[in-house]
């Protein structure tokens, strides 16, 4: 990787600021001052700026578990609304993060933010059948017809048939349902229940691919995935 890009990702400096620091002799690579911004450096190189070694180690990719609050959009940028990436941008200023899967603006829960395009593709690909689990509050009780229809594969109003899914009571309240999907289609849960004349009052995603949303994360809070959680998502 080019030294200026490496320095930018590790420090939060812009690429231009990184180049200036390098050309002025402020950056050392493995103990030697380097003044060429295009110098190729290894991920485990020892980099120091103004004599101070960079803290931590280089991360090729970032994986963030975010508890999305209502009113925030699942996008990298938006001209009008706060995005899920905006919530973490101050801590990852030079990362090209994006949500690996979306939630509606009114929905809440687990959104995975990353810059690893290959993993995101695997998690979203219909061929991999990654489970995603939700708590859904309906405006009418769950019926046996809904449960059977989900299990068989609901045919939407436009004629598209969804993959089999699970809809089960989540507790004593008959209007609160645990839904497990194995694919991702625009407004899928709302459209599936709509076939049965049921409306969705609230939708909260609490797990992706066997990784549960950390109960300690309040809406809007986030943390990086643990090595164990990442390994679960990578088993595709």
C-alpha positions in Angstrom: 0.0 0.0 0.0 1.2 3.5 -0.7 2.6 5.3 2.4 0.3 8.3 2.0 -2.8 6.1 1.9 -1.6 4.0 4.8 -0.9 7.1 6.9 -4.3 8.6 6.0 -6.2 5.5 7.1 -4.2 5.1 10.3 -4.2 8.7 11.4 -7.3 10.4 10.0 -5.2 12.8 8.0 -6.3 13.6 4.5 -4.2 12.2 1.7 -3.0 15.7 1.0 -2.0 16.2 4.6 -0.3 12.8 4.6 1.8 13.7 1.6 2.9 17.0 3.1 3.9 15.3 6.3 5.9 12.7 4.3 7.7 15.2 2.0 8.7 17.3 5.0 10.5 14.4 6.6 8.1 13.9 9.5 7.4 10.2 8.8 9.7 7.3 9.4 9.2 3.7 8.1 10.9 1.0 10.1 13.2 3.5 11.7 14.2 5.4 8.5 12.8 8.8 7.4 10.9 8.4 4.2 10.1 11.4 2.0 8.3 9.6 -0.9 4.5 9.4 -0.6 4.3 6.6 -3.1 6.6 4.3 -1.2 5.0 0.9 -0.8 4.7 -0.3 2.8 3.6 -3.6 4.4 0.6 -3.7 6.7 2.9 -4.5 9.6 5.4 -1.8 8.9 6.5 0.3 11.9 5.4 3.9 11.1 6.2 6.9 13.3 5.1 10.5 12.8 7.3 13.2 14.4 9.1 10.5 16.3 5.9 8.9 17.8 5.0 5.4 16.7 1.4 5.0 15.5 -0.7 3.3 18.1 -2.4 0.0 17.4 -2.1 -2.0 14.2 -3.3 -1.6 10.7 -6.9 -2.9 10.0 -7.4 -3.9 6.4 -11.2 -3.8 7.0 -13.5 -2.5 9.7 -16.6 -4.3 10.9 -19.0 -2.4 13.1 -22.2 -3.5 14.9 -24.6 -0.6 15.1 -27.9 -0.4 16.9 -29.8 1.8 14.3 -32.3 4.2 15.9 -35.5 5.1 14.3 -35.3 8.1 11.8 -31.8 7.2 10.6 -31.4 6.0 7.0 -29.3 3.0 6.0 -27.0 4.7 3.5 -23.5 6.0 3.3 -24.6 9.5 2.6 -27.9 11.4 2.3 -28.5 15.1 1.6 -31.4 15.4 4.0 -31.2 12.8 6.7 -28.7 11.4 9.2 -27.2 8.1 7.9 -25.9 5.1 9.7 -22.4 6.0 8.5 -22.7 9.5 10.0 -23.1 7.9 13.4 -19.6 6.5 13.3 -17.9 8.9 10.9 -16.0 10.8 13.6 -14.1 7.6 14.6 -13.5 6.4 11.1 -12.9 9.6 9.0 -11.0 8.0 6.2 -12.9 4.7 5.8 -15.3 4.2 2.9 -17.9 2.5 5.1 -21.3 1.3 4.0 -24.2 -0.7 5.4 -24.1 -4.4 4.5 -27.9 -4.7 4.2 -30.5 -2.1 5.0 -33.2 -1.3 7.4 -36.1 1.1 6.6 -35.9 4.6 8.1 -38.6 3.7 10.7 -37.0 0.3 11.6 -34.4 -0.2 14.3 -31.7 -2.7 15.2 -28.6 -4.4 14.0 -26.9 -2.8 11.0 -23.4 -4.1 10.0 -21.1 -1.3 8.7 -18.0 -2.3 6.9 -15.6 -1.5 4.0 -15.2 -5.2 3.1 -17.1 -5.6 -0.1 -16.5 -9.3 -0.4 -18.0 -10.1 2.9 -21.0 -7.8 2.3 -21.6 -9.5 -1.0 -21.6 -12.9 0.7 -24.0 -11.8 3.4 -26.4 -10.2 0.9 -26.2 -12.9 -1.8 -29.4 -15.1 -2.1 -27.1 -18.1 -2.7 -25.7 -17.9 0.8 -29.1 -17.9 2.7 -27.8 -15.8 5.6 -30.4 -15.8 8.4 -31.6 -12.4 9.6 -33.9 -12.3 12.6 -36.5 -9.6 13.5 -39.0 -8.7 16.2 -42.1 -7.5 14.4 -45.1 -5.7 16.0 -48.2 -6.2 14.0 -51.5 -4.3 14.1 -53.3 -7.6 14.3 -52.5 -11.0 15.9 -50.4 -13.6 14.1 -52.5 -16.3 12.5 -51.9 -19.9 11.5 -52.4 -18.8 7.9 -49.6 -16.3 8.2 -47.3 -18.9 9.8 -48.0 -21.5 7.1 -47.7 -19.0 4.3 -44.3 -17.8 5.5 -43.1 -21.4 5.8 -44.3 -22.2 2.3 -43.0 -19.0 0.7 -45.3 -16.0 0.4 -46.2 -14.8 -3.1 -46.3 -11.0 -3.0 -48.9 -8.8 -4.6 -46.6 -8.3 -7.7 -46.4 -12.0 -8.2 -42.8 -12.5 -6.8 -42.5 -15.5 -4.5 -40.3 -15.2 -1.5 -38.1 -18.0 -0.1 -39.6 -19.9 2.8 -39.3 -18.0 6.1 -40.4 -18.4 9.7 -42.9 -16.4 11.6 -43.5 -17.5 15.2 -44.9 -15.9 18.4 -42.3 -14.0 20.3 -44.1 -14.2 23.6 -47.5 -13.8 25.1 -48.5 -10.8 23.0 -50.0 -12.3 19.8 -49.1 -9.2 17.9 -45.4 -9.5 18.6 -43.7 -11.9 16.1 -40.3 -13.4 15.7 -39.4 -13.5 11.9 -36.5 -15.2 10.4 -35.6 -14.4 6.8 -33.1 -16.2 4.5 -33.1 -13.6 1.8 -33.3 -9.8 1.5 -35.9 -8.0 -0.6 -37.0 -4.4 -0.5 -39.6 -3.9 2.3 -39.9 -7.7 2.4 -41.5 -8.2 5.8 -44.0 -5.5 5.4 -45.0 -6.8 2.0 -45.2 -10.4 3.2 -47.6 -9.5 6.1 -49.4 -7.2 3.8 -50.6 -10.2 1.7 -52.6 -11.2 4.8 -53.9 -7.7 5.5 -51.6 -7.1 8.4 -49.7 -3.9 9.0 -46.3 -3.6 10.6 -46.2 -1.1 13.5 -42.5 -1.7 14.5 -39.6 -3.8 13.1 -36.4 -4.5 15.0 -33.5 -6.6 13.6 -31.7 -8.4 16.4 -29.4 -10.9 14.7 -27.5 -11.4 11.4 -25.9 -14.8 10.5 -26.0 -16.1 14.1 -24.5 -12.9 15.5 -26.9 -11.2 18.0 -27.1 -7.4 18.5 -25.3 -6.6 21.7 -27.9 -5.8 24.3 -25.6 -3.3 25.9 -25.8 -1.0 22.8 -28.4 1.7 23.2 -30.0 3.1 20.0 -27.3 5.0 18.1 -24.4 3.2 19.8 -21.9 0.9 18.2 -18.9 -1.3 18.7 -16.5 -3.3 16.5 -17.2 -7.0 16.0 -15.2 -9.4 18.1 -13.0 -11.9 16.3 -15.5 -14.7 17.2 -18.5 -12.7 15.7 -16.6 -12.0 12.5 -15.7 -15.6 12.2 -19.4 -16.5 12.4 -20.2 -14.1 9.5 -17.3 -15.4 7.4 -18.5 -19.0 7.6 -20.5 -18.7 4.3 
